[in-house]
Amino acid sequence: MLKWSVAHQELVYGYLVYRADTQAGPFYRVNKETIRSTSTDATGSLYQWRDNSAESEKTYWYYVGILNKDGSKQQLSGPQKVVAK
């Protein structure tokens, strides 16, 4: 289960989750559907997403990306190490 919080989402359409087997990548998008932003103003929101394709006890690296309303993309976080349960 990945969890993150975001403030100031006025320009954000949603979030994309990327995964790799190593910190250096390559990273591939793992969420099929964009995780839609739940706020359209300057207030913050909490998000969570479960990677159902992860293999138990395997180590992965994830980062969350932003999909802006204008179609541009950017990284929200740097790669984070996670051991799947």
Secondary structure as UniProt FT lines:
FT   STRAND          2..6
FT   TURN            10..11
FT   STRAND          12..20
FT   TURN            23..24
FT   STRAND          28..29
FT   STRAND          35..36
FT   STRAND          45..49
FT   TURN            52..53
FT   TURN            56..57
FT   STRAND          59..68
FT   TURN            69..70
FT   STRAND          73..75
FT   STRAND          80..83
//
